[in-house]
Amino acid sequence: MKTTPFWPDDFPRPADLPVAEALPETVDVAVVGGGYTGLSAARTLARHGASVAVLEQHTIGWGASSRNGGITGCGLKQGMPTIFKRYGEERARVFWQTSLDALDLIKELVNAEGVDCDWHQGGDLSVAYKPSHFEAMKARVTWHRKMLGHELVLVPPGELQQEIGSPAYYGGVIDPHGAGLHPAKLVFGLARVAARYGAQLCENTPVHRIERTSSGYRLTTGRGVVLAKEVVLATNGYTGRLAPALRRLVIPAGSYSIVTEPLPVEVQHRISPKGRVFWDSKWFLNYFRLTPDGRLLWGGRNDLSTTLDLHASARILHRQMLRAFPYLEGYAVTHTWTGQLGIPFDLMPKVGRLENGVHYAVGFGGHGLHMALYTGREIARLLLGQISTSPFLEIPQRRYFFYRYKPWFMPLVASYYRLRDALS
């Protein structure tokens, strides 16, 4: 069992990825972070004539962009009923639309830019972990139809076997927007597109310091100095001490995954008869799906720590997987790995400025596959003057006195979520 991410093992970083051999001296925009957010921003900026350098401390797509489950859909991490109450109906509808636009952006990359990432929009099925959860699902279906015109399909317990080959759940809800893709193929394909438009991809280039100059910013990196008129921070769950004010907006949390060996076709069909992707209704949720090559990927956030031992994590996740699919006993687990989320306190994506020329897009809370792409493009459009504001720029960017760098309170949060799961 490997303790490295499955996706780049299955589709390694292309040897001919067009990365820059030398660090540019000056650019219009320096983008810190070579994942979905940074590459999406770089693509849009370079496409419209800006000179861009993407500064990635490891290799392109090293972080969560090649470590996530490859599951996406509509909506944000924060539930839409809460968003309606918090921000009002008019603004909430705008937030809902951003999530739909984000899915369209993935389709644009696939259809217009030629990014082959095994995109399959077969819908997602949220399964009820307890009977009481199914009752809440009924209310969810009614609310979404009434307030958003969004048609979800309720699956009663007696019909669930038509959708998922598991005895462990008590009904579910299908959302036709749900989709699966290959994360590594997406991030490397997006990198190629950004480079094709002229963005310079600089790997193994950690940024140590950002200083204001008379004409912009001086970025001191592990490979030298870059001068830039503007800076975009696209570091999300890997935001460190480079920007303390940004770190205080997002809490890094670990998400853990395992994947089995390829399964027989008949077992694949038994697990997912209609080719859907899945997630359950727990607070400490699990997400799972078949990979394009027929493995079962099982992931979850059963410990919010970013440092849980990967073998211990694999044992926990494997027990959960067998509870859902007992007939997978005996199939080998080939990979166990983790990636870091960036969780904001209000569970809303963060788009903003630390100062006039330093911008950021972070805080996707596990919904980064589509929202990172969208907010990266949003930051670029702001810099290009194509838009004057963003819905995520207009909401409060709160920081709290009790959190500066170390999220000491996360074990308490984890215990709280475990209790809610037990009592729900």
C-alpha positions in Angstrom: 0.0 0.0 0.0 1.5 3.3 -1.1 1.3 6.4 1.0 1.2 8.7 -2.0 -1.8 10.1 -3.9 -3.4 7.8 -6.4 -4.2 10.3 -9.1 -0.7 11.4 -10.1 0.4 7.8 -9.8 -2.3 6.9 -12.3 -1.5 9.9 -14.5 2.0 11.2 -13.6 3.0 14.8 -14.2 3.8 15.0 -17.9 7.6 15.1 -18.5 7.0 17.6 -21.3 4.8 20.0 -19.2 5.9 23.4 -20.4 7.6 24.8 -17.3 9.9 27.8 -17.3 13.6 26.9 -17.0 14.5 30.3 -15.7 12.7 32.7 -13.3 11.4 35.8 -15.1 12.8 39.1 -13.8 9.5 41.1 -14.1 5.9 40.2 -14.8 2.6 42.0 -14.6 1.2 39.4 -12.1 2.9 36.9 -9.9 0.6 34.1 -8.9 1.6 32.2 -5.8 0.3 28.6 -5.9 0.2 26.2 -8.9 -3.1 24.4 -8.2 -6.6 25.0 -9.7 -7.0 28.5 -8.3 -3.6 29.9 -9.4 -3.7 28.2 -12.8 -7.2 29.4 -13.5 -6.2 32.9 -12.7 -3.1 32.6 -14.8 -5.0 31.2 -17.8 -7.4 34.1 -17.8 -4.7 36.8 -17.2 -2.4 35.4 -19.9 -5.3 34.9 -22.3 -5.9 38.7 -22.2 -2.4 39.8 -22.6 -0.9 40.0 -19.1 2.5 38.6 -18.4 2.1 36.0 -15.6 4.4 33.8 -13.5 3.0 31.0 -11.5 5.2 30.4 -8.5 4.7 26.9 -7.1 6.8 25.7 -4.1 6.7 22.1 -5.2 5.5 20.9 -8.6 2.4 21.9 -10.5 -0.7 20.5 -8.9 1.2 19.0 -6.0 -1.4 20.0 -3.3 -5.1 19.3 -3.0 -5.6 19.8 -6.8 -4.2 16.3 -7.4 -5.3 14.8 -4.1 -9.1 15.4 -4.0 -11.7 12.8 -4.7 -12.5 14.1 -8.2 -16.2 14.7 -7.1 -18.0 18.0 -7.8 -21.4 19.4 -8.1 -23.4 22.6 -7.5 -23.6 24.7 -4.4 -21.1 25.9 -1.8 -19.8 24.4 1.4 -22.3 26.5 3.3 -25.8 25.2 2.8 -28.1 27.4 0.7 -30.8 27.8 3.3 -28.2 29.3 5.7 -26.9 31.5 2.8 -30.5 32.8 2.2 -31.0 33.6 5.9 -27.6 35.2 6.3 -27.3 37.3 3.1 -30.9 37.7 1.8 -32.6 36.1 -1.1 -31.2 38.4 -3.9 -27.6 37.9 -2.9 -28.1 34.3 -2.1 -29.3 33.6 -5.6 -26.2 35.2 -7.0 -24.1 32.8 -4.9 -26.1 29.9 -6.2 -25.5 31.0 -9.7 -21.7 31.2 -9.1 -21.7 27.5 -8.4 -23.5 26.7 -11.6 -21.1 29.0 -13.5 -18.2 27.1 -11.9 -19.5 23.8 -13.4 -19.8 25.5 -16.8 -16.2 26.6 -16.4 -15.1 23.0 -16.1 -17.1 22.1 -19.2 -15.5 25.0 -21.0 -12.0 23.7 -20.2 -13.1 20.2 -21.5 -14.9 21.3 -24.6 -13.3 24.6 -25.7 -9.7 24.1 -24.4 -9.4 20.3 -24.9 -8.7 19.3 -21.3 -9.3 15.6 -21.2 -10.0 14.9 -17.6 -12.5 12.0 -17.7 -15.4 14.4 -17.0 -18.6 12.5 -16.4 -21.7 14.3 -15.2 -23.8 11.3 -14.1 -25.3 13.0 -11.0 -24.4 12.6 -7.3 -26.3 10.6 -4.7 -26.3 11.8 -1.1 -27.2 8.8 1.0 -28.9 8.9 4.5 -26.6 7.5 7.2 -29.6 7.3 9.6 -33.3 7.2 9.2 -33.6 10.7 10.7 -31.3 12.0 8.0 -33.7 10.9 5.3 -36.4 13.0 6.9 -34.1 16.0 6.6 -33.6 15.1 3.0 -37.3 15.4 2.3 -37.2 18.9 3.6 -34.1 19.7 1.5 -35.8 18.5 -1.7 -38.9 20.7 -1.0 -36.8 23.8 -0.1 -34.6 23.6 -3.2 -37.6 23.2 -5.5 -39.5 26.1 -3.9 -36.6 28.6 -3.5 -34.3 27.7 -6.4 -36.3 25.8 -8.9 -33.7 23.1 -8.4 -35.1 19.7 -9.0 -33.6 17.0 -6.7 -34.8 13.4 -6.8 -35.8 11.8 -3.5 -34.9 8.0 -3.4 -36.9 6.2 -0.8 -35.2 3.4 1.2 -37.1 0.7 -0.7 -35.7 2.0 -4.1 -32.1 2.7 -3.0 -30.7 -0.6 -4.3 -31.4 0.6 -7.8 -28.9 3.4 -7.2 -26.2 1.9 -4.9 -25.3 -1.6 -4.0 -25.1 -1.1 -0.3 -27.3 -2.2 2.7 -25.9 0.5 5.0 -28.2 3.5 4.1 -31.8 4.7 4.5 -32.7 6.5 1.3 -31.1 9.3 -0.5 -31.2 12.4 -2.8 -30.0 12.6 -6.4 -28.7 15.9 -7.8 -28.2 15.7 -11.6 -25.4 18.3 -11.4 -23.0 16.0 -9.7 -20.0 14.8 -11.6 -16.7 13.0 -11.4 -13.4 13.6 -13.1 -9.7 12.8 -12.9 -8.1 15.6 -10.7 -4.5 15.1 -12.0 -5.6 15.2 -15.6 -7.5 18.4 -14.9 -4.7 20.2 -13.2 -2.0 19.2 -15.7 -4.4 20.0 -18.6 -5.2 23.4 -17.1 -1.4 24.0 -16.7 -0.9 23.3 -20.4 -3.7 25.7 -21.3 -2.3 28.5 -19.1 1.2 27.9 -20.6 -0.2 27.9 -24.1 -1.6 31.4 -23.5 1.9 32.6 -22.3 1.9 32.0 -18.5 5.3 31.0 -17.2 5.1 28.0 -14.8 7.8 28.1 -12.2 8.1 24.9 -10.2 10.2 24.4 -7.0 9.9 28.1 -6.4 8.8 28.7 -2.8 8.0 32.4 -2.0 9.7 33.5 1.2 8.9 37.2 1.3 6.7 39.8 -0.5 7.8 43.4 -0.2 6.2 46.6 -1.5 8.2 48.7 -4.0 7.6 52.0 -5.7 6.3 50.2 -8.8 4.7 47.1 -7.3 6.1 44.1 -5.4 9.3 42.3 -4.9 8.9 38.5 -4.4 12.0 36.8 -2.9 11.8 33.1 -3.8 14.0 30.0 -3.4 15.2 30.5 -6.9 15.7 34.3 -7.0 13.7 37.5 -7.1 10.7 38.4 -9.2 9.3 41.9 -9.6 5.5 42.1 -10.2 2.9 44.9 -10.5 0.3 42.7 -8.8 0.3 39.5 -6.7 -2.3 36.8 -6.4 -2.2 34.4 -3.4 -3.8 31.1 -4.4 -2.6 28.9 -1.5 -5.8 27.8 0.2 -5.2 25.0 2.7 -1.4 25.3 2.3 -1.4 29.0 3.3 1.6 29.4 5.6 3.5 32.3 7.3 4.0 34.2 4.0 0.7 36.0 4.6 -0.4 35.9 8.2 -3.5 38.0 7.6 -4.6 35.5 4.9 -3.8 32.5 7.1 -6.3 33.8 9.7 -9.1 33.6 7.2 -8.7 29.8 6.5 -8.1 26.8 8.8 -6.1 24.0 7.2 -7.8 20.6 7.7 -6.9 17.2 6.5 -9.0 15.1 4.2 -8.0 11.4 3.8 -8.6 8.9 1.1 -7.9 5.3 0.1 -8.4 3.5 -3.2 -8.8 -0.2 -3.9 -7.2 -2.3 -6.7 -9.3 -2.3 -9.9 -12.5 -4.2 -9.3 -14.3 -6.7 -11.6 -16.8 -5.0 -13.9 -19.7 -6.8 -12.3 -18.6 -5.5 -8.8 -18.3 -2.0 -10.2 -21.9 -2.2 -11.6 -23.1 -3.5 -8.3 -21.6 -0.6 -6.4 -22.8 2.1 -8.8 -25.4 0.8 -11.3 -25.9 4.2 -12.8 -22.4 5.7 -12.7 -23.1 8.2 -9.9 -20.7 9.7 -7.4 -21.6 9.5 -3.7 -21.4 11.2 -0.3 -23.2 10.5 2.9 -25.2 12.7 5.3 -22.9 12.7 8.4 -21.2 15.8 9.7 -18.0 13.9 9.4 -19.0 12.9 5.9 -17.6 10.2 3.6 -17.4 10.6 -0.1 -16.8 7.8 -2.5 -16.8 6.9 -6.2 -15.5 4.6 -8.8 -12.4 5.8 -10.5 -12.2 5.9 -14.3 -10.1 2.6 -14.2 -12.7 0.8 -11.9 -11.4 1.2 -8.4 -13.4 2.3 -5.4 -12.1 5.6 -3.9 -13.3 6.1 -0.3 -12.5 9.4 1.5 -13.5 11.4 4.5 -12.7 13.8 7.2 -12.8 11.6 10.3 -10.0 13.6 11.9 -9.6 17.2 11.0 -5.8 17.0 11.8 -3.4 17.4 8.9 -1.0 15.0 10.5 -3.0 11.7 11.0 -0.8 8.7 10.3 -1.7 7.4 6.8 -1.7 3.8 7.8 -4.1 4.5 10.8 -6.2 6.6 8.4 -6.4 3.7 5.9 -7.6 1.3 8.6 -10.4 3.7 9.7 -11.5 4.3 6.1 -11.3 0.7 5.2 -13.6 -0.3 8.0 -16.1 2.4 6.9 -15.8 1.1 3.3 -16.6 -2.4 4.3 -19.5 -1.3 6.4 -21.0 0.1 3.2 -19.8 -2.6 0.8 -19.1 -5.8 2.8 -18.4 -7.7 -0.4 -15.2 -5.7 -1.0 -13.6 -7.7 1.8 -10.4 -9.2 0.3 -9.8 -6.6 -2.4 -6.5 -4.8 -1.7 -6.2 -1.2 -0.9 -3.3 0.2 -3.0 -3.0 3.8 -1.9 -3.6 5.9 1.2 -3.0 9.7 1.2 -4.1 13.0 2.4 -4.6 16.6 1.2 -5.3 19.9 3.0 -8.5 21.8 2.8 -8.8 25.5 3.6 -11.9 25.9 5.8 -13.2 29.5 6.4 -15.1 30.2 9.6 -18.3 31.1 7.7 -17.8 28.3 5.1 -17.9 30.8 2.3 -15.1 31.2 -0.3 -12.8 34.2 0.3 -12.0 36.6 -2.5 -10.3 39.9 -1.6 -7.2 42.1 -1.2 -4.7 42.2 1.6 -3.6 45.6 0.2 -4.0 47.4 -3.1 -1.9 45.0 -5.1 -2.0 41.7 -3.2 -5.1 39.7 -4.0 -6.3 36.3 -2.8 -8.8 33.5 -3.5 -9.0 30.8 -0.8 -11.4 29.0 1.5 -13.4 26.4 -0.4 -14.0 24.0 2.5 -13.9 20.9 0.3 -15.8 22.3 -2.7 -12.6 23.6 -4.3 -12.8 21.5 -7.4 -15.3 23.9 -9.0 -15.1 26.9 -6.8 -11.2 27.2 -6.9 -11.4 27.4 -10.7 -14.2 30.0 -10.6 -12.6 32.3 -8.0 -9.3 32.1 -9.7 -10.9 33.4 -12.8 -12.8 35.9 -10.8 -9.6 37.4 -9.3 -8.1 37.6 -12.8 -11.2 39.4 -14.2 -11.0 41.9 -11.3 -7.3 42.6 -12.1 -8.1 42.9 -15.8 -10.9 45.4 -15.1 -13.5 43.1 -16.8 -15.5 43.3 -13.6 -15.6 45.8 -10.8 -16.6 43.5 -7.9 -17.3 39.9 -7.0 -20.1 38.5 -4.8 -17.4 36.9 -2.6 -15.6 40.3 -2.3 -18.7 42.0 -1.0 -19.2 39.8 2.1 -17.4 40.2 5.5 -13.9 38.7 5.7 -13.9 38.1 9.5 -10.8 37.2 11.5 -11.0 36.1 15.1 -8.7 37.0 18.0 -8.3 33.4 19.1 -6.8 32.2 15.8 -3.6 33.4 14.4 -1.6 30.5 13.0 -2.1 27.3 14.9 -5.7 26.0 14.9 -5.6 24.7 18.5 -9.3 24.4 18.7 -9.7 21.7 15.9 -9.8 18.7 18.3 -12.7 20.4 20.0 -14.4 20.9 16.7 -13.8 17.3 15.8 -15.4 16.1 19.0 -18.4 18.4 18.5 -19.0 16.9 15.0 -18.6 13.4 16.3 -21.2 14.1 19.0 -23.6 15.6 16.4 -23.3 12.5 14.3 -24.0 10.3 17.3 -27.1 12.3 18.4 -28.6 13.0 15.0 
